[in-house]
Amino acid sequence: MKILILGADGYLGWPTCLYFSQRGHEVVGIDNYFRRNATKELGSESLIPVPDLPQRVKIWEEITGKKIDVHIGDITDYEFLLNIFREFSPDAVIHYAEQPSAPYSMIDRDKAAFTLQNNLTSTLNIVYAVKETNPDCHIIKLGTMGEYGTPNIDIEEGWLEIEHKGRKDKFLFPRQAGSLYHTTKVQDTDMLWFYVRTWGLRVTDLMQGPVYGLSTEETDLDPQLMTIFNYDEVFGTVLNRFIVQAIAEYPLTIYGKGKQVRGFLNLKDTMQCAYLAATQPAKQGELRIFNQLTEPFSVNQLADKVKTVGDKLGYKVTLNSIENPRVEKEDHYYNVQYTGLLELGLEPHLLTDEILTGLFNIVSQYKDQINKKAIFKGIKWK
Ligand code: USQ
């Protein structure tokens, strides 16, 4: 297959490029270095220094003999994106090229406006480029479990059948996002659903939970192939942050009661999910939605696991419940349906003590580079 990966330099984008390339697919990647630039501006760069994208693909080619083409540019520039679609004519496009951070979208009006403009325009441009060049191209869009929020009913896989005054219909599952970032993902889904209905596009929307981990089969081939790893309040996800905090002997930053539950997955499983979606595509005129998680955990459960493993490894791990900078329910019902990807063949890597120990071992090699000042700044929702 010919796969176009947008956001190819990112935490998920880079290992996804390698995953498809290793399995014999032709990969083209695009990135505008948003994450690198934004983290530099915030003083919270990747814990692991990684070469720039052209250098990374050069190293990949030296090690495996496999070639990945990359372009540095902004997909909100329609002509730039369209030219790549024309030249490459992908069978599938994977869209990771969004501003991915909830706290970033809540810093101020400018960052909110950037998030809105970047995320919605990039999705719109992909829709138009696909329609203009090859309407059969499968759009794989990274959504988020946060689109649903934390309703007091079971969360279904994308859709809900409703009976109202004796009549029935199927609708997108009700959405109530918890940040402006998450709201743009809701808007993306609505936009894609509109174009699927109107133009008959083929779309898979992956409702992903927070991802943790560092290691994939391909990035493990050489330290220079590792993915970007952020642990700061803005770009780090909670479990990755807790591991860095444990190693730095910084009290784990549990927001509020810590009873918030989210659906987590290992980085390795993100690769599998994207691959399963691409190799078993949605039908023409279908918006297929999968809930992309493998295990729900509360923040407290994660903190306890990190403490157990960290203490065993000789760190002094302490837990600290701090005032929640976000507006979110800290104690809520959470029961999610997530069978779609398992039915496609997903084999989950669950969060065992062994996996956590592996993460501790990699991160501890970069202990001296941890910038404690980046760990918590207290970006408030209001
Ligand atoms: N949390 C803490 N302490 C921390 C950091 C986070 O208690 O130091 C809590 C948060 O309050 C939240 C939960 O942990 O309740 C998850 O926070 P997170 O920062 O790991 O994840 P989130 O901001 O929701 O965003 C991340 C990714 C985003 C993705 C989303 C999936 O950055 O791109 O869409 O996970 S989901 O959470 O399912 O919406």
Residues whose N, C-alpha, C, O or C-beta is under 5 A from the ligand:
A	BS01	USQ	P100 S101 A102 G143 T144 M145 G146 Q208 G209 P210 G236 T237 V238 R241 T253 I254 Y255 Q260 R262 V299 R326
